[in-house]
Every structure is written in structure tokens, then in C-alpha cells.
Amino acid sequence: MAAPLDIASIRAQFPALAINDGNAPRVYFDNPAGTQVPSQVIDRTVDTLTSKNANLGGYFTTTREAGAMVDMAHQACADFYNARSASEIVFGQNMTTLTLHMSRCLGRKFKRGDEIVLSRMDHDANVAPWLLLADDLELVVKWMDFDPETYEFPEDALRKVLSDKTRLVALGLASNCTGTVNDVKTFALEAKAAGALVYVDAVQYAPHYAIDVQALGADVLVSSAYKWFGPHMGILWAREELLTETFAYKVRPAGDDLPHKFETGTLSHEGMAGCLGAVEYLEQFGQGDTRAKRISTAWDKLVAHEHEITLKLMDGLRSVKGLTIRGLTSANALHRRVPTVSFTLDGHHPNALAQGFAAENMFVWSGHNYAIEPVGRMGLLEKGGVLRVGLAHYNTTNEVEQFLSCLTRIIRN
């Protein structure tokens, strides 16, 4: 069993966690939409803007130092994903922007009548780009459907819609609504056997569990660093062979070397430095002789605490009359979900609940949260969606207790 986390020491590394508004401390349960950042991220960002603020490719000091930092950031994110090479890491503004771009690049491989499979559980960033592509190229769209009672995909969910015309399967590692962790490794095996590319949204999974792209079996995986304690940047991994053979939409002076042929224009170097800082923050919790090993083992320690506070939250919510948790609730199933807990409460609109929590300086989200497909599948789109509480390893048992007490007061009022 992993040793208990020193939560006080962890929180001391996040300047934002010490901020009070008036006499009220901030309680950050809005983590699925973006986590807070540790000092390493801030320091790396400031240093880059202060001493390395130049474009790449020149001969003078700032450009050479900026280039070295950019290379370090690529390698750090390769270690974060356990990629084979830093050449497989593409930086962009966020997962949505990267996916819109890559959908067009990969779309050059498809033709009219080809089929793509999308997921009813996904964030729209891994749905709308493919729907737009399908409309442009006259592709056939099929859907993997989940069970709204169990909040999981049936074992045959993908097999039911695969065919010899399937060219791509897009699905998520974890839902930003239900919190469900999906068996992407199995689905990827099925998709690859049918000859399809596998495109994975790892945004909600990345802040909670280790990612190993070499073992996952996918072709492309994307996350956004601001969901795992970094800056507003997106990081895409893809198999080097796929990147090499795939057409890239780019300006004429840009080269064809990897990964830069997909990194359009001048990127946020300070953002890339912040991503490096986020990886450096995470590796302090792990062990091993390489950074990839330290990152992988770090999650074993962090997830134990997350499971503890998630179970406490759900136990408290289950005692509230008329409240329905929209996701897995069993203590034995915690490994099949992330600590993103969405719920509905009879007689209370999610927006009104969110406003009540905001009045006590507790930050939560309400509505569909861009998870249009799962919220619609559960019949909640016209009812205001859900109230979403997202925990991270820097959250505390005391904050969960405050949240439950606040919920009781909101209901009474």
C-alpha cells in the first residue's frame, strides 16, 4: 500500500491554493475543466519569457536557449506518455485545436463512403471535428453506444459497428461527464484488427492515471496540459510511422521533419516550458532510474488519495434524497472511474446548485460541459445537464466535508 500523501506539503507547492476571497478560502472542485499549477510551472514559464524569449532557428543566445528548452519540453512529454521518441510529440493550443487540425490531415487518407466510429460518451472535441470531416468528405458515421444505467460500454459496443469499411475509431480514455474509464486497450485491438486508425482523447484520464502509449495500442492520443497541472497547451502523441506518412497542412517554409511539420506557426514557448515544469512536478512522487518510470509510479501514490476522497464524496451524496450520481459508485469500481463526479438532484436545476456553491467560494461546473453526447444519451440535455464535482490529488477530506455541508444548506434554502 502506498504511503499517505503529505497533502499540506503538496498544497504548499500550489500558490493558488492559498488564496482567500475575503475570509473564505477557495475550494477548487472545477478541476475537470482545468487544474491549478505548481510553482515549477510558473517558474519555468517566467524564466522562458525573461531569458529565452525568441523565435527558433537563429545563431544568437536567446534563440539557441529557446530551442534547447523546446527540445526538453518535447522529451518531457514523451516521458509523460511513455512514447518511444520525442519526435512523436506534437504541441498545440489545446486538445480541441490539435484534433481539428489532425482530423484534416488524417482525412486525406479517407474517401467518400468510408466509415468512422464515434463514441456517445465523448467530449465534443473528439466528436465534432470528425462530424465536420464526415460532412466534408461524405463519410458514414457510426456510434459506439454506452449503457445509461451502468455508465459503461457493453463488451460488444465496438464490434457491433465495426466493418471492413471502418477507417477510424475515435473514443475517450475517460469521460468528462460520467467519469468512466474505458477499456481502450481492448477496443484498440478490435479496431486495429479491422484495419482502422484509433484516435484517443486522454484529457480526463491524464490527471489521474499513468499513460503508456506503447502498451495502449492506439495510433494517436491527445491531452491538454492545463488539465494535469500545466499551462494552456495541448500535447498530441502519434506513432512516428503515421506522422511520417501523413500529409500536414502547413506553410511552405516549414520543413517536413518531425514533429515540427504538424506544429503550425510559432507556438507558445512559455507554454511548452510550463509543460516541462508540470512533468517535473509530477515525477517527484515516483521512483525509478528514468523519468518515464518516475512518472508512471507517481500515479500509484496519487490515485490512492484520490480514491479515498472520491469515495467519501460519493458516500455523502448517496445519503441525499432525490440525488442521482451519474456514474459508477461502487467502492470496488473506483479503478474504473476518475474522480469526476456528476449528479442531478430532483427539484434543483444544476445552474442554481452551482450558483449556491459559488456563493460559498466552492468552484464547480454545471450544464453539459461540452459532453453533449453522454448528457443527451442520459436524457439530461433539456434539463440543464449535471452538476459536476471534480477532485484532484491536492484536494482534501475537509474540503469534501465542506462541500457536503454546503449542499445540505443549499437544499434547505
Contacts in CASP RR format, 6 or more apart in sequence:
PFRMAT RR
TARGET T0000
AUTHOR 0000-0000-0000
METHOD contacts of the structure
MODEL  1
MAAPLDIASIRAQFPALAINDGNAPRVYFDNPAGTQVPSQVIDRTVDTLT
SKNANLGGYFTTTREAGAMVDMAHQACADFYNARSASEIVFGQNMTTLTL
HMSRCLGRKFKRGDEIVLSRMDHDANVAPWLLLADDLELVVKWMDFDPET
YEFPEDALRKVLSDKTRLVALGLASNCTGTVNDVKTFALEAKAAGALVYV
DAVQYAPHYAIDVQALGADVLVSSAYKWFGPHMGILWAREELLTETFAYK
VRPAGDDLPHKFETGTLSHEGMAGCLGAVEYLEQFGQGDTRAKRISTAWD
KLVAHEHEITLKLMDGLRSVKGLTIRGLTSANALHRRVPTVSFTLDGHHP
NALAQGFAAENMFVWSGHNYAIEPVGRMGLLEKGGVLRVGLAHYNTTNEV
EQFLSCLTRIIRN
1 304 0 8 1.000
2 300 0 8 1.000
2 301 0 8 1.000
2 304 0 8 1.000
3 301 0 8 1.000
4 305 0 8 1.000
5 301 0 8 1.000
5 302 0 8 1.000
5 304 0 8 1.000
5 305 0 8 1.000
5 393 0 8 1.000
7 305 0 8 1.000
7 394 0 8 1.000
7 396 0 8 1.000
10 393 0 8 1.000
10 394 0 8 1.000
11 17 0 8 1.000
11 18 0 8 1.000
11 394 0 8 1.000
11 396 0 8 1.000
12 18 0 8 1.000
13 38 0 8 1.000
13 39 0 8 1.000
13 40 0 8 1.000
13 281 0 8 1.000
14 36 0 8 1.000
14 37 0 8 1.000
14 38 0 8 1.000
14 39 0 8 1.000
14 394 0 8 1.000
15 39 0 8 1.000
15 42 0 8 1.000
16 26 0 8 1.000
16 28 0 8 1.000
16 36 0 8 1.000
16 37 0 8 1.000
17 26 0 8 1.000
17 28 0 8 1.000
17 36 0 8 1.000
17 394 0 8 1.000
19 25 0 8 1.000
19 26 0 8 1.000
20 26 0 8 1.000
21 361 0 8 1.000
24 360 0 8 1.000
24 361 0 8 1.000
25 361 0 8 1.000
26 361 0 8 1.000
26 363 0 8 1.000
27 361 0 8 1.000
27 362 0 8 1.000
27 363 0 8 1.000
27 395 0 8 1.000
27 399 0 8 1.000
27 402 0 8 1.000
27 403 0 8 1.000
28 35 0 8 1.000
28 36 0 8 1.000
28 363 0 8 1.000
28 392 0 8 1.000
28 394 0 8 1.000
28 395 0 8 1.000
29 357 0 8 1.000
29 362 0 8 1.000
29 363 0 8 1.000
29 364 0 8 1.000
29 389 0 8 1.000
29 390 0 8 1.000
29 391 0 8 1.000
29 395 0 8 1.000
29 399 0 8 1.000
29 403 0 8 1.000
30 363 0 8 1.000
30 364 0 8 1.000
30 365 0 8 1.000
30 390 0 8 1.000
31 207 0 8 1.000
31 227 0 8 1.000
31 340 0 8 1.000
31 390 0 8 1.000
31 391 0 8 1.000
31 392 0 8 1.000
31 395 0 8 1.000
32 176 0 8 1.000
32 204 0 8 1.000
32 227 0 8 1.000
32 340 0 8 1.000
32 365 0 8 1.000
32 369 0 8 1.000
32 388 0 8 1.000
32 390 0 8 1.000
33 227 0 8 1.000
33 365 0 8 1.000
33 369 0 8 1.000
34 226 0 8 1.000
34 227 0 8 1.000
35 207 0 8 1.000
35 226 0 8 1.000
35 227 0 8 1.000
35 228 0 8 1.000
35 229 0 8 1.000
35 230 0 8 1.000
35 392 0 8 1.000
36 229 0 8 1.000
36 394 0 8 1.000
37 229 0 8 1.000
37 230 0 8 1.000
37 231 0 8 1.000
37 274 0 8 1.000
37 278 0 8 1.000
38 229 0 8 1.000
38 277 0 8 1.000
38 278 0 8 1.000
38 281 0 8 1.000
40 274 0 8 1.000
40 277 0 8 1.000
40 278 0 8 1.000
40 280 0 8 1.000
40 281 0 8 1.000
41 229 0 8 1.000
41 230 0 8 1.000
41 231 0 8 1.000
41 274 0 8 1.000
41 277 0 8 1.000
41 278 0 8 1.000
41 281 0 8 1.000
43 277 0 8 1.000
44 273 0 8 1.000
44 274 0 8 1.000
44 276 0 8 1.000
44 277 0 8 1.000
44 280 0 8 1.000
45 231 0 8 1.000
45 270 0 8 1.000
45 271 0 8 1.000
45 273 0 8 1.000
45 274 0 8 1.000
47 273 0 8 1.000
48 66 0 8 1.000
48 69 0 8 1.000
48 269 0 8 1.000
48 270 0 8 1.000
48 271 0 8 1.000
48 273 0 8 1.000
48 274 0 8 1.000
49 270 0 8 1.000
51 62 0 8 1.000
51 65 0 8 1.000
52 62 0 8 1.000
52 65 0 8 1.000
52 66 0 8 1.000
52 67 0 8 1.000
52 69 0 8 1.000
52 269 0 8 1.000
52 273 0 8 1.000
53 62 0 8 1.000
53 66 0 8 1.000
53 269 0 8 1.000
53 270 0 8 1.000
54 60 0 8 1.000
54 62 0 8 1.000
54 63 0 8 1.000
54 65 0 8 1.000
54 66 0 8 1.000
55 63 0 8 1.000
55 66 0 8 1.000
55 266 0 8 1.000
56 63 0 8 1.000
56 66 0 8 1.000
56 67 0 8 1.000
56 70 0 8 1.000
56 266 0 8 1.000
57 63 0 8 1.000
57 67 0 8 1.000
58 64 0 8 1.000
66 269 0 8 1.000
69 269 0 8 1.000
69 272 0 8 1.000
69 273 0 8 1.000
69 276 0 8 1.000
70 269 0 8 1.000
70 272 0 8 1.000
71 86 0 8 1.000
72 276 0 8 1.000
73 91 0 8 1.000
73 272 0 8 1.000
73 273 0 8 1.000
73 274 0 8 1.000
73 275 0 8 1.000
73 276 0 8 1.000
74 86 0 8 1.000
74 87 0 8 1.000
74 89 0 8 1.000
74 91 0 8 1.000
74 259 0 8 1.000
74 272 0 8 1.000
75 86 0 8 1.000
76 275 0 8 1.000
76 276 0 8 1.000
76 277 0 8 1.000
76 279 0 8 1.000
76 280 0 8 1.000
76 291 0 8 1.000
77 83 0 8 1.000
77 86 0 8 1.000
77 89 0 8 1.000
77 91 0 8 1.000
77 235 0 8 1.000
77 237 0 8 1.000
77 275 0 8 1.000
77 279 0 8 1.000
78 84 0 8 1.000
78 85 0 8 1.000
78 86 0 8 1.000
78 88 0 8 1.000
78 89 0 8 1.000
78 237 0 8 1.000
79 279 0 8 1.000
79 290 0 8 1.000
79 291 0 8 1.000
79 292 0 8 1.000
79 295 0 8 1.000
80 211 0 8 1.000
80 235 0 8 1.000
80 279 0 8 1.000
80 282 0 8 1.000
80 295 0 8 1.000
81 89 0 8 1.000
81 211 0 8 1.000
81 212 0 8 1.000
81 213 0 8 1.000
81 221 0 8 1.000
81 235 0 8 1.000
81 237 0 8 1.000
82 210 0 8 1.000
82 211 0 8 1.000
82 212 0 8 1.000
82 213 0 8 1.000
82 214 0 8 1.000
82 215 0 8 1.000
82 292 0 8 1.000
82 295 0 8 1.000
82 296 0 8 1.000
83 89 0 8 1.000
83 213 0 8 1.000
83 214 0 8 1.000
83 237 0 8 1.000
84 214 0 8 1.000
84 240 0 8 1.000
85 240 0 8 1.000
86 259 0 8 1.000
87 240 0 8 1.000
87 243 0 8 1.000
87 258 0 8 1.000
87 259 0 8 1.000
88 213 0 8 1.000
88 237 0 8 1.000
88 238 0 8 1.000
88 239 0 8 1.000
88 240 0 8 1.000
88 243 0 8 1.000
88 258 0 8 1.000
88 259 0 8 1.000
89 235 0 8 1.000
89 236 0 8 1.000
89 237 0 8 1.000
89 259 0 8 1.000
90 98 0 8 1.000
90 235 0 8 1.000
90 236 0 8 1.000
90 237 0 8 1.000
90 238 0 8 1.000
90 243 0 8 1.000
90 259 0 8 1.000
90 262 0 8 1.000
90 263 0 8 1.000
91 233 0 8 1.000
91 234 0 8 1.000
91 235 0 8 1.000
91 236 0 8 1.000
91 259 0 8 1.000
91 263 0 8 1.000
91 267 0 8 1.000
91 272 0 8 1.000
91 275 0 8 1.000
92 98 0 8 1.000
92 233 0 8 1.000
92 234 0 8 1.000
92 235 0 8 1.000
92 236 0 8 1.000
92 263 0 8 1.000
92 267 0 8 1.000
93 232 0 8 1.000
93 233 0 8 1.000
93 234 0 8 1.000
93 268 0 8 1.000
94 224 0 8 1.000
94 226 0 8 1.000
94 232 0 8 1.000
94 233 0 8 1.000
94 234 0 8 1.000
95 125 0 8 1.000
95 126 0 8 1.000
95 201 0 8 1.000
95 203 0 8 1.000
95 222 0 8 1.000
95 223 0 8 1.000
95 224 0 8 1.000
95 234 0 8 1.000
95 236 0 8 1.000
96 125 0 8 1.000
96 129 0 8 1.000
97 234 0 8 1.000
98 222 0 8 1.000
98 234 0 8 1.000
98 236 0 8 1.000
99 125 0 8 1.000
99 126 0 8 1.000
99 129 0 8 1.000
99 199 0 8 1.000
99 201 0 8 1.000
99 222 0 8 1.000
100 129 0 8 1.000
100 132 0 8 1.000
101 249 0 8 1.000
101 262 0 8 1.000
101 264 0 8 1.000
102 199 0 8 1.000
102 220 0 8 1.000
102 222 0 8 1.000
102 236 0 8 1.000
102 238 0 8 1.000
102 262 0 8 1.000
103 129 0 8 1.000
103 130 0 8 1.000
103 132 0 8 1.000
103 133 0 8 1.000
104 133 0 8 1.000
104 249 0 8 1.000
105 246 0 8 1.000
105 247 0 8 1.000
105 248 0 8 1.000
105 249 0 8 1.000
105 262 0 8 1.000
106 168 0 8 1.000
106 197 0 8 1.000
106 199 0 8 1.000
106 220 0 8 1.000
106 246 0 8 1.000
107 133 0 8 1.000
107 137 0 8 1.000
108 246 0 8 1.000
108 247 0 8 1.000
109 167 0 8 1.000
109 197 0 8 1.000
109 246 0 8 1.000
110 116 0 8 1.000
110 133 0 8 1.000
110 137 0 8 1.000
110 139 0 8 1.000
110 167 0 8 1.000
110 168 0 8 1.000
111 137 0 8 1.000
112 137 0 8 1.000
112 138 0 8 1.000
112 139 0 8 1.000
113 138 0 8 1.000
113 139 0 8 1.000
113 140 0 8 1.000
113 165 0 8 1.000
114 137 0 8 1.000
114 139 0 8 1.000
114 140 0 8 1.000
114 165 0 8 1.000
114 166 0 8 1.000
114 167 0 8 1.000
115 139 0 8 1.000
115 140 0 8 1.000
115 141 0 8 1.000
115 142 0 8 1.000
115 163 0 8 1.000
115 165 0 8 1.000
115 166 0 8 1.000
115 167 0 8 1.000
116 130 0 8 1.000
116 133 0 8 1.000
116 134 0 8 1.000
116 139 0 8 1.000
116 140 0 8 1.000
116 141 0 8 1.000
116 142 0 8 1.000
116 166 0 8 1.000
116 167 0 8 1.000
116 168 0 8 1.000
116 169 0 8 1.000
116 170 0 8 1.000
117 141 0 8 1.000
117 142 0 8 1.000
117 143 0 8 1.000
117 144 0 8 1.000
117 158 0 8 1.000
117 161 0 8 1.000
117 162 0 8 1.000
117 166 0 8 1.000
117 168 0 8 1.000
117 169 0 8 1.000
117 170 0 8 1.000
117 171 0 8 1.000
117 191 0 8 1.000
117 196 0 8 1.000
118 126 0 8 1.000
118 127 0 8 1.000
118 130 0 8 1.000
118 131 0 8 1.000
118 141 0 8 1.000
118 142 0 8 1.000
118 143 0 8 1.000
118 144 0 8 1.000
118 170 0 8 1.000
118 171 0 8 1.000
118 373 0 8 1.000
119 126 0 8 1.000
119 127 0 8 1.000
119 143 0 8 1.000
119 144 0 8 1.000
119 146 0 8 1.000
119 170 0 8 1.000
119 171 0 8 1.000
119 172 0 8 1.000
119 373 0 8 1.000
120 143 0 8 1.000
120 144 0 8 1.000
120 145 0 8 1.000
120 146 0 8 1.000
120 373 0 8 1.000
120 374 0 8 1.000
120 377 0 8 1.000
121 144 0 8 1.000
121 146 0 8 1.000
121 153 0 8 1.000
121 171 0 8 1.000
121 172 0 8 1.000
121 175 0 8 1.000
121 177 0 8 1.000
121 178 0 8 1.000
121 180 0 8 1.000
121 182 0 8 1.000
121 373 0 8 1.000
121 374 0 8 1.000
121 377 0 8 1.000
122 170 0 8 1.000
122 171 0 8 1.000
122 172 0 8 1.000
122 175 0 8 1.000
122 201 0 8 1.000
122 371 0 8 1.000
122 373 0 8 1.000
122 374 0 8 1.000
123 172 0 8 1.000
123 175 0 8 1.000
123 176 0 8 1.000
123 201 0 8 1.000
123 203 0 8 1.000
123 204 0 8 1.000
123 369 0 8 1.000
123 370 0 8 1.000
123 371 0 8 1.000
124 370 0 8 1.000
124 371 0 8 1.000
124 372 0 8 1.000
124 373 0 8 1.000
125 201 0 8 1.000
125 203 0 8 1.000
125 370 0 8 1.000
126 170 0 8 1.000
126 171 0 8 1.000
126 172 0 8 1.000
126 199 0 8 1.000
126 201 0 8 1.000
127 170 0 8 1.000
127 372 0 8 1.000
127 373 0 8 1.000
130 141 0 8 1.000
130 168 0 8 1.000
130 170 0 8 1.000
131 141 0 8 1.000
133 139 0 8 1.000
134 140 0 8 1.000
134 141 0 8 1.000
139 167 0 8 1.000
140 165 0 8 1.000
142 161 0 8 1.000
142 166 0 8 1.000
143 161 0 8 1.000
144 153 0 8 1.000
144 157 0 8 1.000
144 158 0 8 1.000
144 161 0 8 1.000
144 169 0 8 1.000
144 171 0 8 1.000
144 187 0 8 1.000
145 153 0 8 1.000
145 157 0 8 1.000
145 377 0 8 1.000
146 152 0 8 1.000
146 153 0 8 1.000
146 154 0 8 1.000
146 157 0 8 1.000
146 180 0 8 1.000
146 374 0 8 1.000
146 377 0 8 1.000
147 153 0 8 1.000
147 154 0 8 1.000
148 377 0 8 1.000
148 378 0 8 1.000
148 379 0 8 1.000
150 328 0 8 1.000
151 175 0 8 1.000
151 178 0 8 1.000
151 179 0 8 1.000
151 180 0 8 1.000
151 326 0 8 1.000
151 327 0 8 1.000
151 328 0 8 1.000
152 180 0 8 1.000
152 182 0 8 1.000
152 328 0 8 1.000
152 336 0 8 1.000
153 182 0 8 1.000
153 183 0 8 1.000
153 187 0 8 1.000
157 187 0 8 1.000
158 169 0 8 1.000
158 187 0 8 1.000
158 190 0 8 1.000
158 191 0 8 1.000
159 190 0 8 1.000
162 169 0 8 1.000
162 190 0 8 1.000
162 191 0 8 1.000
162 194 0 8 1.000
162 196 0 8 1.000
163 194 0 8 1.000
164 194 0 8 1.000
166 191 0 8 1.000
166 194 0 8 1.000
166 195 0 8 1.000
166 196 0 8 1.000
167 195 0 8 1.000
167 196 0 8 1.000
167 197 0 8 1.000
168 196 0 8 1.000
168 197 0 8 1.000
168 198 0 8 1.000
168 199 0 8 1.000
169 187 0 8 1.000
169 188 0 8 1.000
169 191 0 8 1.000
169 196 0 8 1.000
169 197 0 8 1.000
169 198 0 8 1.000
169 199 0 8 1.000
170 199 0 8 1.000
170 200 0 8 1.000
170 201 0 8 1.000
171 182 0 8 1.000
171 184 0 8 1.000
171 187 0 8 1.000
171 198 0 8 1.000
171 199 0 8 1.000
171 200 0 8 1.000
171 201 0 8 1.000
172 182 0 8 1.000
172 184 0 8 1.000
172 200 0 8 1.000
172 201 0 8 1.000
172 202 0 8 1.000
172 204 0 8 1.000
172 205 0 8 1.000
173 181 0 8 1.000
173 182 0 8 1.000
173 184 0 8 1.000
173 200 0 8 1.000
173 201 0 8 1.000
173 202 0 8 1.000
173 204 0 8 1.000
173 205 0 8 1.000
173 211 0 8 1.000
173 221 0 8 1.000
174 180 0 8 1.000
174 181 0 8 1.000
174 182 0 8 1.000
174 202 0 8 1.000
174 204 0 8 1.000
174 205 0 8 1.000
174 208 0 8 1.000
174 337 0 8 1.000
174 338 0 8 1.000
174 340 0 8 1.000
175 182 0 8 1.000
175 204 0 8 1.000
175 340 0 8 1.000
175 371 0 8 1.000
175 374 0 8 1.000
176 203 0 8 1.000
176 204 0 8 1.000
176 340 0 8 1.000
176 369 0 8 1.000
176 370 0 8 1.000
176 371 0 8 1.000
177 326 0 8 1.000
177 340 0 8 1.000
177 342 0 8 1.000
177 368 0 8 1.000
177 369 0 8 1.000
177 371 0 8 1.000
177 374 0 8 1.000
177 375 0 8 1.000
177 386 0 8 1.000
177 388 0 8 1.000
178 326 0 8 1.000
178 327 0 8 1.000
178 328 0 8 1.000
178 337 0 8 1.000
178 340 0 8 1.000
178 342 0 8 1.000
178 374 0 8 1.000
179 204 0 8 1.000
179 327 0 8 1.000
179 328 0 8 1.000
179 337 0 8 1.000
179 338 0 8 1.000
179 340 0 8 1.000
179 341 0 8 1.000
179 342 0 8 1.000
180 327 0 8 1.000
180 328 0 8 1.000
180 336 0 8 1.000
180 337 0 8 1.000
181 205 0 8 1.000
181 209 0 8 1.000
181 335 0 8 1.000
181 336 0 8 1.000
181 337 0 8 1.000
181 338 0 8 1.000
184 198 0 8 1.000
184 200 0 8 1.000
184 216 0 8 1.000
184 218 0 8 1.000
185 215 0 8 1.000
185 216 0 8 1.000
185 217 0 8 1.000
187 198 0 8 1.000
188 198 0 8 1.000
188 200 0 8 1.000
188 216 0 8 1.000
188 217 0 8 1.000
188 218 0 8 1.000
189 217 0 8 1.000
191 197 0 8 1.000
191 198 0 8 1.000
192 198 0 8 1.000
192 217 0 8 1.000
197 219 0 8 1.000
197 220 0 8 1.000
197 242 0 8 1.000
198 217 0 8 1.000
198 218 0 8 1.000
198 219 0 8 1.000
198 220 0 8 1.000
199 218 0 8 1.000
199 219 0 8 1.000
199 220 0 8 1.000
199 221 0 8 1.000
199 222 0 8 1.000
200 216 0 8 1.000
200 218 0 8 1.000
200 220 0 8 1.000
200 221 0 8 1.000
200 222 0 8 1.000
201 222 0 8 1.000
201 223 0 8 1.000
202 211 0 8 1.000
202 221 0 8 1.000
202 222 0 8 1.000
202 223 0 8 1.000
203 222 0 8 1.000
203 223 0 8 1.000
203 224 0 8 1.000
203 227 0 8 1.000
204 227 0 8 1.000
204 338 0 8 1.000
204 340 0 8 1.000
205 211 0 8 1.000
205 223 0 8 1.000
205 338 0 8 1.000
206 223 0 8 1.000
206 227 0 8 1.000
206 228 0 8 1.000
207 227 0 8 1.000
207 228 0 8 1.000
207 229 0 8 1.000
207 338 0 8 1.000
207 392 0 8 1.000
208 299 0 8 1.000
208 302 0 8 1.000
208 303 0 8 1.000
208 306 0 8 1.000
208 338 0 8 1.000
208 339 0 8 1.000
209 299 0 8 1.000
209 303 0 8 1.000
209 338 0 8 1.000
210 295 0 8 1.000
210 296 0 8 1.000
210 297 0 8 1.000
210 298 0 8 1.000
210 299 0 8 1.000
211 221 0 8 1.000
211 223 0 8 1.000
212 296 0 8 1.000
213 221 0 8 1.000
213 237 0 8 1.000
219 238 0 8 1.000
219 239 0 8 1.000
219 242 0 8 1.000
220 236 0 8 1.000
220 237 0 8 1.000
220 238 0 8 1.000
220 239 0 8 1.000
220 242 0 8 1.000
221 236 0 8 1.000
221 237 0 8 1.000
221 238 0 8 1.000
222 234 0 8 1.000
222 235 0 8 1.000
222 236 0 8 1.000
222 237 0 8 1.000
223 234 0 8 1.000
223 235 0 8 1.000
224 232 0 8 1.000
224 233 0 8 1.000
224 234 0 8 1.000
224 235 0 8 1.000
225 231 0 8 1.000
225 232 0 8 1.000
225 233 0 8 1.000
225 234 0 8 1.000
225 235 0 8 1.000
225 271 0 8 1.000
225 274 0 8 1.000
225 275 0 8 1.000
225 278 0 8 1.000
226 232 0 8 1.000
226 233 0 8 1.000
228 278 0 8 1.000
228 282 0 8 1.000
229 278 0 8 1.000
229 281 0 8 1.000
229 282 0 8 1.000
230 274 0 8 1.000
230 275 0 8 1.000
230 277 0 8 1.000
230 278 0 8 1.000
231 268 0 8 1.000
231 270 0 8 1.000
231 271 0 8 1.000
231 274 0 8 1.000
231 275 0 8 1.000
231 278 0 8 1.000
232 271 0 8 1.000
233 268 0 8 1.000
233 271 0 8 1.000
233 272 0 8 1.000
233 274 0 8 1.000
233 275 0 8 1.000
235 275 0 8 1.000
236 262 0 8 1.000
238 246 0 8 1.000
240 258 0 8 1.000
243 258 0 8 1.000
243 259 0 8 1.000
243 261 0 8 1.000
243 262 0 8 1.000
244 258 0 8 1.000
248 256 0 8 1.000
248 261 0 8 1.000
248 262 0 8 1.000
249 264 0 8 1.000
250 261 0 8 1.000
250 262 0 8 1.000
250 264 0 8 1.000
251 264 0 8 1.000
251 265 0 8 1.000
254 260 0 8 1.000
254 261 0 8 1.000
254 264 0 8 1.000
254 265 0 8 1.000
255 261 0 8 1.000
279 291 0 8 1.000
279 295 0 8 1.000
282 295 0 8 1.000
282 298 0 8 1.000
283 291 0 8 1.000
283 294 0 8 1.000
283 295 0 8 1.000
283 298 0 8 1.000
284 298 0 8 1.000
285 294 0 8 1.000
285 297 0 8 1.000
285 298 0 8 1.000
285 301 0 8 1.000
285 302 0 8 1.000
286 293 0 8 1.000
286 294 0 8 1.000
286 295 0 8 1.000
286 296 0 8 1.000
286 297 0 8 1.000
286 298 0 8 1.000
286 300 0 8 1.000
286 301 0 8 1.000
287 293 0 8 1.000
287 294 0 8 1.000
287 297 0 8 1.000
288 294 0 8 1.000
288 297 0 8 1.000
302 393 0 8 1.000
303 393 0 8 1.000
305 393 0 8 1.000
306 339 0 8 1.000
306 391 0 8 1.000
306 392 0 8 1.000
306 393 0 8 1.000
307 334 0 8 1.000
307 335 0 8 1.000
307 339 0 8 1.000
308 397 0 8 1.000
309 339 0 8 1.000
309 391 0 8 1.000
309 395 0 8 1.000
309 396 0 8 1.000
309 397 0 8 1.000
309 400 0 8 1.000
310 334 0 8 1.000
310 337 0 8 1.000
310 339 0 8 1.000
310 341 0 8 1.000
310 391 0 8 1.000
311 331 0 8 1.000
311 334 0 8 1.000
312 397 0 8 1.000
312 400 0 8 1.000
312 401 0 8 1.000
313 339 0 8 1.000
313 341 0 8 1.000
313 389 0 8 1.000
313 391 0 8 1.000
313 400 0 8 1.000
313 403 0 8 1.000
313 404 0 8 1.000
314 325 0 8 1.000
314 329 0 8 1.000
314 341 0 8 1.000
316 404 0 8 1.000
317 323 0 8 1.000
317 325 0 8 1.000
317 341 0 8 1.000
317 343 0 8 1.000
317 404 0 8 1.000
317 407 0 8 1.000
318 325 0 8 1.000
318 329 0 8 1.000
320 345 0 8 1.000
320 407 0 8 1.000
320 408 0 8 1.000
320 411 0 8 1.000
322 345 0 8 1.000
322 346 0 8 1.000
323 343 0 8 1.000
323 344 0 8 1.000
323 345 0 8 1.000
323 346 0 8 1.000
324 343 0 8 1.000
324 344 0 8 1.000
324 345 0 8 1.000
325 341 0 8 1.000
325 342 0 8 1.000
325 343 0 8 1.000
326 342 0 8 1.000
326 343 0 8 1.000
326 344 0 8 1.000
326 378 0 8 1.000
326 380 0 8 1.000
326 386 0 8 1.000
327 337 0 8 1.000
327 341 0 8 1.000
327 342 0 8 1.000
328 334 0 8 1.000
328 336 0 8 1.000
328 337 0 8 1.000
339 390 0 8 1.000
339 391 0 8 1.000
339 392 0 8 1.000
340 388 0 8 1.000
340 389 0 8 1.000
340 390 0 8 1.000
340 391 0 8 1.000
341 388 0 8 1.000
341 389 0 8 1.000
341 390 0 8 1.000
341 391 0 8 1.000
342 386 0 8 1.000
342 387 0 8 1.000
342 388 0 8 1.000
342 389 0 8 1.000
343 386 0 8 1.000
343 387 0 8 1.000
343 389 0 8 1.000
344 350 0 8 1.000
344 380 0 8 1.000
344 383 0 8 1.000
344 385 0 8 1.000
344 386 0 8 1.000
344 387 0 8 1.000
345 353 0 8 1.000
345 387 0 8 1.000
345 411 0 8 1.000
348 410 0 8 1.000
348 411 0 8 1.000
349 384 0 8 1.000
350 366 0 8 1.000
350 367 0 8 1.000
350 384 0 8 1.000
350 385 0 8 1.000
350 386 0 8 1.000
350 387 0 8 1.000
351 366 0 8 1.000
351 367 0 8 1.000
351 384 0 8 1.000
353 364 0 8 1.000
353 366 0 8 1.000
353 387 0 8 1.000
353 407 0 8 1.000
353 410 0 8 1.000
354 364 0 8 1.000
354 365 0 8 1.000
354 366 0 8 1.000
354 387 0 8 1.000
356 406 0 8 1.000
356 410 0 8 1.000
357 363 0 8 1.000
357 364 0 8 1.000
357 403 0 8 1.000
357 406 0 8 1.000
357 407 0 8 1.000
357 410 0 8 1.000
358 364 0 8 1.000
360 402 0 8 1.000
360 406 0 8 1.000
360 409 0 8 1.000
362 402 0 8 1.000
362 403 0 8 1.000
362 406 0 8 1.000
364 387 0 8 1.000
364 388 0 8 1.000
364 389 0 8 1.000
364 390 0 8 1.000
365 387 0 8 1.000
365 388 0 8 1.000
366 384 0 8 1.000
366 385 0 8 1.000
366 386 0 8 1.000
366 387 0 8 1.000
366 388 0 8 1.000
367 375 0 8 1.000
367 384 0 8 1.000
367 385 0 8 1.000
367 386 0 8 1.000
367 387 0 8 1.000
367 388 0 8 1.000
368 375 0 8 1.000
368 376 0 8 1.000
368 380 0 8 1.000
368 381 0 8 1.000
368 384 0 8 1.000
368 385 0 8 1.000
368 386 0 8 1.000
369 375 0 8 1.000
369 386 0 8 1.000
369 388 0 8 1.000
372 381 0 8 1.000
375 381 0 8 1.000
375 385 0 8 1.000
375 386 0 8 1.000
380 386 0 8 1.000
389 403 0 8 1.000
391 400 0 8 1.000
END
